[in-house]
Amino acid sequence: MKNLKIYKLLVILVTLYCSAAGAWDKHSLLKEARVLMKYDGVVADPEMIPKTSKQLEDMFCDNKGCIVSAIYTRGVVYYDKKLDPKNIIDHSILVHEMIHHIQRAKWGNTYTCSMWIKKERQAYRLQILYLHQKGYKTDYIKQVAASIKCPK
C-alpha cells in the first residue's frame, strides 16, 4: 500500500514538472476541443510528434514553400517544436488539430474536397471561439478560414 502511495505521488510530481517545463498536455488539449465541439463520444488521445519547421515543410508542403505550425493526419498531430505551451495562440493551434482528431472519430476519414472544407471551417470557427473566450482578437485566423479552397 505504501508503494502505491509513493507511485501516485511520483505521477503527480512528474505531471506537475512536465506542465511547468512547458510540455504539451494532450489530455487537456483534447478536453478543450471536446468542449468546443460539444462532443461526448469516445475518442482516444492522438499521438503528438514534435518536428522542426523544416521537417514539417518537407513532409507536407510538396516543395511549395508553405508554413506549417501543426497538422493532423490519421491519429497523429505533428507540430512545430517551437510552439510554446504558454502562448495562447500556439495553444489554439493545437486545439484546432485536436478538433480534427475528434472530427475523424465522429465522421471517419473523408477525402472529398467539400468535406475537407467543412471540417477546416469548423476547426477554424471553434479555434476563433476559443481565442475569443480567452480575450484575443482573431482577424488573421478569420482571413485564413475565409480563404480555404479546394486544391487544384
C-alpha atoms as an extended CHARMM CRD file, in Angstrom:
* protein
*
       152  EXT
         1         1  MET       CA              0.0000000000        0.0000000000        0.0000000000  PROA      1               0.0000000000
         2         2  LYS       CA              2.8680000000        2.3670000000        0.8370000000  PROA      2               0.0000000000
         3         3  ASN       CA              4.4420000000        1.7330000000       -2.5950000000  PROA      3               0.0000000000
         4         4  LEU       CA              1.1560000000        2.6350000000       -4.3050000000  PROA      4               0.0000000000
         5         5  LYS       CA              1.0490000000        5.9830000000       -2.4580000000  PROA      5               0.0000000000
         6         6  ILE       CA              4.6530000000        6.6990000000       -3.4340000000  PROA      6               0.0000000000
         7         7  TYR       CA              3.8600000000        5.7990000000       -7.0670000000  PROA      7               0.0000000000
         8         8  LYS       CA              0.8210000000        8.1040000000       -7.1320000000  PROA      8               0.0000000000
         9         9  LEU       CA              2.8980000000       10.9180000000       -5.6420000000  PROA      9               0.0000000000
        10        10  LEU       CA              5.5870000000       10.3940000000       -8.2930000000  PROA      10              0.0000000000
        11        11  VAL       CA              2.9750000000       10.5180000000      -11.0760000000  PROA      11              0.0000000000
        12        12  ILE       CA              1.6410000000       13.7990000000       -9.6830000000  PROA      12              0.0000000000
        13        13  LEU       CA              5.1490000000       15.2770000000       -9.3910000000  PROA      13              0.0000000000
        14        14  VAL       CA              6.1130000000       14.2350000000      -12.9270000000  PROA      14              0.0000000000
        15        15  THR       CA              2.8560000000       15.7000000000      -14.2740000000  PROA      15              0.0000000000
        16        16  LEU       CA              3.4780000000       18.9720000000      -12.4530000000  PROA      16              0.0000000000
        17        17  TYR       CA              7.0940000000       19.0850000000      -13.6060000000  PROA      17              0.0000000000
        18        18  CYS       CA              6.1600000000       18.4590000000      -17.2420000000  PROA      18              0.0000000000
        19        19  SER       CA              3.4830000000       21.1510000000      -17.1100000000  PROA      19              0.0000000000
        20        20  ALA       CA              5.8900000000       23.6260000000      -15.5580000000  PROA      20              0.0000000000
        21        21  ALA       CA              8.6300000000       22.6860000000      -18.0290000000  PROA      21              0.0000000000
        22        22  GLY       CA              6.4020000000       23.5550000000      -20.9710000000  PROA      22              0.0000000000
        23        23  ALA       CA              5.3500000000       20.1140000000      -22.1730000000  PROA      23              0.0000000000
        24        24  TRP       CA              2.0690000000       19.8610000000      -24.0790000000  PROA      24              0.0000000000
        25        25  ASP       CA             -0.7300000000       18.1420000000      -22.1960000000  PROA      25              0.0000000000
        26        26  LYS       CA             -2.6360000000       16.3090000000      -24.9250000000  PROA      26              0.0000000000
        27        27  HSD       CA             -5.3830000000       15.2720000000      -22.4830000000  PROA      27              0.0000000000
        28        28  SER       CA             -6.1670000000       18.9230000000      -21.7020000000  PROA      28              0.0000000000
        29        29  LEU       CA             -5.9590000000       19.9300000000      -25.3620000000  PROA      29              0.0000000000
        30        30  LEU       CA             -8.3480000000       17.1480000000      -26.3260000000  PROA      30              0.0000000000
        31        31  LYS       CA            -10.7020000000       18.0490000000      -23.4820000000  PROA      31              0.0000000000
        32        32  GLU       CA            -10.8030000000       21.6870000000      -24.6460000000  PROA      32              0.0000000000
        33        33  ALA       CA            -11.5870000000       20.5510000000      -28.1960000000  PROA      33              0.0000000000
        34        34  ARG       CA            -14.3310000000       18.2150000000      -26.9410000000  PROA      34              0.0000000000
        35        35  VAL       CA            -15.9590000000       21.0700000000      -25.0070000000  PROA      35              0.0000000000
        36        36  LEU       CA            -15.8050000000       23.3800000000      -28.0420000000  PROA      36              0.0000000000
        37        37  MET       CA            -17.3510000000       20.6890000000      -30.2620000000  PROA      37              0.0000000000
        38        38  LYS       CA            -19.8710000000       19.6450000000      -27.6020000000  PROA      38              0.0000000000
        39        39  TYR       CA            -18.7370000000       16.0800000000      -28.2880000000  PROA      39              0.0000000000
        40        40  ASP       CA            -19.2280000000       13.4420000000      -25.6220000000  PROA      40              0.0000000000
        41        41  GLY       CA            -18.3890000000       10.3490000000      -27.6720000000  PROA      41              0.0000000000
        42        42  VAL       CA            -15.3840000000        8.1430000000      -27.0680000000  PROA      42              0.0000000000
        43        43  VAL       CA            -12.1210000000        9.2910000000      -28.6050000000  PROA      43              0.0000000000
        44        44  ALA       CA             -8.6180000000        8.0940000000      -27.7790000000  PROA      44              0.0000000000
        45        45  ASP       CA             -5.7550000000       10.5300000000      -27.3870000000  PROA      45              0.0000000000
        46        46  PRO       CA             -3.8640000000       11.1330000000      -30.6170000000  PROA      46              0.0000000000
        47        47  GLU       CA             -0.1460000000       10.6950000000      -30.8280000000  PROA      47              0.0000000000
        48        48  MET       CA              1.7290000000       14.0270000000      -30.7280000000  PROA      48              0.0000000000
        49        49  ILE       CA              5.0650000000       14.2440000000      -32.5190000000  PROA      49              0.0000000000
        50        50  PRO       CA              7.2690000000       17.3580000000      -32.4000000000  PROA      50              0.0000000000
        51        51  LYS       CA              9.1540000000       18.2620000000      -35.5710000000  PROA      51              0.0000000000
        52        52  THR       CA             11.3250000000       21.1230000000      -36.7620000000  PROA      52              0.0000000000
        53        53  SER       CA              9.8270000000       23.7130000000      -39.1250000000  PROA      53              0.0000000000
        54        54  LYS       CA             11.9370000000       22.2680000000      -41.9360000000  PROA      54              0.0000000000
        55        55  GLN       CA             10.7530000000       18.7140000000      -41.2540000000  PROA      55              0.0000000000
        56        56  LEU       CA              7.1030000000       19.8170000000      -41.3430000000  PROA      56              0.0000000000
        57        57  GLU       CA              7.6670000000       21.7160000000      -44.5780000000  PROA      57              0.0000000000
        58        58  ASP       CA              9.4020000000       18.7060000000      -46.1540000000  PROA      58              0.0000000000
        59        59  MET       CA              6.6200000000       16.3490000000      -45.0210000000  PROA      59              0.0000000000
        60        60  PHE       CA              3.5690000000       18.3830000000      -46.0230000000  PROA      60              0.0000000000
        61        61  CYS       CA              4.3760000000       21.2110000000      -48.4420000000  PROA      61              0.0000000000
        62        62  ASP       CA              5.3510000000       19.3490000000      -51.6310000000  PROA      62              0.0000000000
        63        63  ASN       CA              8.2140000000       21.8220000000      -52.1860000000  PROA      63              0.0000000000
        64        64  LYS       CA              5.7560000000       24.7330000000      -52.4060000000  PROA      64              0.0000000000
        65        65  GLY       CA              7.3190000000       26.6940000000      -49.5460000000  PROA      65              0.0000000000
        66        66  CYS       CA              4.3310000000       26.6940000000      -47.1970000000  PROA      66              0.0000000000
        67        67  ILE       CA              4.4330000000       27.3330000000      -43.4690000000  PROA      67              0.0000000000
        68        68  VAL       CA              3.1400000000       24.5610000000      -41.1930000000  PROA      68              0.0000000000
        69        69  SER       CA              2.8000000000       25.0840000000      -37.4380000000  PROA      69              0.0000000000
        70        70  ALA       CA              0.8820000000       21.8570000000      -36.8830000000  PROA      70              0.0000000000
        71        71  ILE       CA             -1.0380000000       19.3070000000      -38.8900000000  PROA      71              0.0000000000
        72        72  TYR       CA             -3.2850000000       16.3760000000      -38.0680000000  PROA      72              0.0000000000
        73        73  THR       CA             -3.2850000000       13.2020000000      -40.0890000000  PROA      73              0.0000000000
        74        74  ARG       CA             -4.6430000000        9.7530000000      -39.2340000000  PROA      74              0.0000000000
        75        75  GLY       CA             -4.4090000000        9.8620000000      -35.4580000000  PROA      75              0.0000000000
        76        76  VAL       CA             -1.2000000000       11.8860000000      -35.2500000000  PROA      76              0.0000000000
        77        77  VAL       CA             -0.6510000000       15.5860000000      -34.5530000000  PROA      77              0.0000000000
        78        78  TYR       CA              2.6770000000       16.7320000000      -35.9530000000  PROA      78              0.0000000000
        79        79  TYR       CA              3.6290000000       20.0920000000      -34.5120000000  PROA      79              0.0000000000
        80        80  ASP       CA              6.4790000000       22.5580000000      -34.6780000000  PROA      80              0.0000000000
        81        81  LYS       CA              8.6560000000       22.0410000000      -31.6380000000  PROA      81              0.0000000000
        82        82  LYS       CA              8.9620000000       25.8540000000      -31.4000000000  PROA      82              0.0000000000
        83        83  LEU       CA              5.3040000000       26.1080000000      -30.3290000000  PROA      83              0.0000000000
        84        84  ASP       CA              5.1360000000       27.3780000000      -26.7590000000  PROA      84              0.0000000000
        85        85  PRO       CA              2.6200000000       25.8440000000      -24.3080000000  PROA      85              0.0000000000
        86        86  LYS       CA              2.4120000000       29.2040000000      -22.5180000000  PROA      86              0.0000000000
        87        87  ASN       CA              1.4390000000       31.0700000000      -25.7140000000  PROA      87              0.0000000000
        88        88  ILE       CA             -2.3380000000       31.1680000000      -26.1750000000  PROA      88              0.0000000000
        89        89  ILE       CA             -2.1140000000       31.3760000000      -29.9840000000  PROA      89              0.0000000000
        90        90  ASP       CA              0.1610000000       28.3150000000      -30.1130000000  PROA      90              0.0000000000
        91        91  HSD       CA             -2.2050000000       26.5670000000      -27.7190000000  PROA      91              0.0000000000
        92        92  SER       CA             -5.1520000000       27.3630000000      -30.0190000000  PROA      92              0.0000000000
        93        93  ILE       CA             -3.2810000000       25.8470000000      -32.9770000000  PROA      93              0.0000000000
        94        94  LEU       CA             -3.0860000000       22.5170000000      -31.1950000000  PROA      94              0.0000000000
        95        95  VAL       CA             -6.7050000000       22.7480000000      -30.0340000000  PROA      95              0.0000000000
        96        96  HSD       CA             -7.5430000000       23.2110000000      -33.7540000000  PROA      96              0.0000000000
        97        97  GLU       CA             -5.6750000000       19.9790000000      -34.5590000000  PROA      97              0.0000000000
        98        98  MET       CA             -7.4450000000       18.1540000000      -31.7200000000  PROA      98              0.0000000000
        99        99  ILE       CA            -10.7430000000       19.2480000000      -33.2830000000  PROA      99              0.0000000000
       100       100  HSD       CA             -9.6440000000       17.4330000000      -36.4480000000  PROA      100             0.0000000000
       101       101  HSD       CA             -8.9160000000       14.3450000000      -34.3410000000  PROA      101             0.0000000000
       102       102  ILE       CA            -12.4590000000       14.4200000000      -32.9460000000  PROA      102             0.0000000000
       103       103  GLN       CA            -13.8680000000       15.0100000000      -36.4410000000  PROA      103             0.0000000000
       104       104  ARG       CA            -12.1250000000       11.8320000000      -37.5810000000  PROA      104             0.0000000000
       105       105  ALA       CA            -13.5750000000        9.8980000000      -34.6300000000  PROA      105             0.0000000000
       106       106  LYS       CA            -17.0200000000       11.3250000000      -35.3570000000  PROA      106             0.0000000000
       107       107  TRP       CA            -17.1330000000       11.1460000000      -39.1730000000  PROA      107             0.0000000000
       108       108  GLY       CA            -14.2610000000        8.8540000000      -40.1430000000  PROA      108             0.0000000000
       109       109  ASN       CA            -11.7770000000        9.5870000000      -42.8850000000  PROA      109             0.0000000000
       110       110  THR       CA            -13.2510000000       11.7120000000      -45.6410000000  PROA      110             0.0000000000
       111       111  TYR       CA            -11.4110000000       12.6070000000      -48.7760000000  PROA      111             0.0000000000
       112       112  THR       CA            -13.7890000000       14.8110000000      -50.7140000000  PROA      112             0.0000000000
       113       113  CYS       CA            -12.8210000000       18.4260000000      -51.0470000000  PROA      113             0.0000000000
       114       114  SER       CA            -16.1990000000       19.6920000000      -49.8630000000  PROA      114             0.0000000000
       115       115  MET       CA            -15.9560000000       17.6350000000      -46.6540000000  PROA      115             0.0000000000
       116       116  TRP       CA            -12.3620000000       18.8120000000      -46.0880000000  PROA      116             0.0000000000
       117       117  ILE       CA            -13.5350000000       22.4350000000      -46.3980000000  PROA      117             0.0000000000
       118       118  LYS       CA            -16.4130000000       21.7750000000      -43.9810000000  PROA      118             0.0000000000
       119       119  LYS       CA            -14.0140000000       20.2890000000      -41.4130000000  PROA      119             0.0000000000
       120       120  GLU       CA            -11.4550000000       23.0790000000      -41.7860000000  PROA      120             0.0000000000
       121       121  ARG       CA            -14.0900000000       25.7830000000      -41.4470000000  PROA      121             0.0000000000
       122       122  GLN       CA            -15.4900000000       24.1450000000      -38.3230000000  PROA      122             0.0000000000
       123       123  ALA       CA            -11.9950000000       23.8170000000      -36.8240000000  PROA      123             0.0000000000
       124       124  TYR       CA            -11.1930000000       27.4750000000      -37.5570000000  PROA      124             0.0000000000
       125       125  ARG       CA            -14.5850000000       28.6380000000      -36.2690000000  PROA      125             0.0000000000
       126       126  LEU       CA            -14.0210000000       26.7870000000      -32.9870000000  PROA      126             0.0000000000
       127       127  GLN       CA            -10.4120000000       27.9980000000      -32.7630000000  PROA      127             0.0000000000
       128       128  ILE       CA            -11.7000000000       31.5620000000      -33.1460000000  PROA      128             0.0000000000
       129       129  LEU       CA            -14.3150000000       30.9060000000      -30.4500000000  PROA      129             0.0000000000
       130       130  TYR       CA            -11.6060000000       29.5160000000      -28.1640000000  PROA      130             0.0000000000
       131       131  LEU       CA             -9.4420000000       32.6170000000      -28.6600000000  PROA      131             0.0000000000
       132       132  HSD       CA            -12.4110000000       34.9650000000      -28.1590000000  PROA      132             0.0000000000
       133       133  GLN       CA            -13.1640000000       33.2010000000      -24.8680000000  PROA      133             0.0000000000
       134       134  LYS       CA             -9.5710000000       33.9620000000      -23.8410000000  PROA      134             0.0000000000
       135       135  GLY       CA             -9.9260000000       37.6250000000      -24.8790000000  PROA      135             0.0000000000
       136       136  TYR       CA             -7.8730000000       37.5240000000      -28.0900000000  PROA      136             0.0000000000
       137       137  LYS       CA             -8.6270000000       39.0740000000      -31.4780000000  PROA      137             0.0000000000
       138       138  THR       CA             -8.6420000000       36.7210000000      -34.4180000000  PROA      138             0.0000000000
       139       139  ASP       CA             -8.6830000000       38.8030000000      -37.5940000000  PROA      139             0.0000000000
       140       140  TYR       CA             -5.7890000000       36.8850000000      -39.1870000000  PROA      140             0.0000000000
       141       141  ILE       CA             -7.3660000000       33.4960000000      -38.4590000000  PROA      141             0.0000000000
       142       142  LYS       CA            -10.6840000000       34.7240000000      -39.8890000000  PROA      142             0.0000000000
       143       143  GLN       CA             -8.8740000000       35.6770000000      -43.1050000000  PROA      143             0.0000000000
       144       144  VAL       CA             -7.2350000000       32.2500000000      -43.3220000000  PROA      144             0.0000000000
       145       145  ALA       CA            -10.5480000000       30.4840000000      -42.7220000000  PROA      145             0.0000000000
       146       146  ALA       CA            -12.2940000000       32.5690000000      -45.3830000000  PROA      146             0.0000000000
       147       147  SER       CA             -9.6220000000       31.7580000000      -47.9590000000  PROA      147             0.0000000000
       148       148  ILE       CA             -9.9450000000       27.9580000000      -47.7660000000  PROA      148             0.0000000000
       149       149  LYS       CA            -10.4150000000       26.4500000000      -51.2150000000  PROA      149             0.0000000000
       150       150  CYS       CA            -10.0840000000       23.0560000000      -52.8200000000  PROA      150             0.0000000000
       151       151  PRO       CA             -6.5890000000       22.4340000000      -54.1670000000  PROA      151             0.0000000000
       152       152  LYS       CA             -6.3520000000       22.4480000000      -57.9430000000  PROA      152             0.0000000000
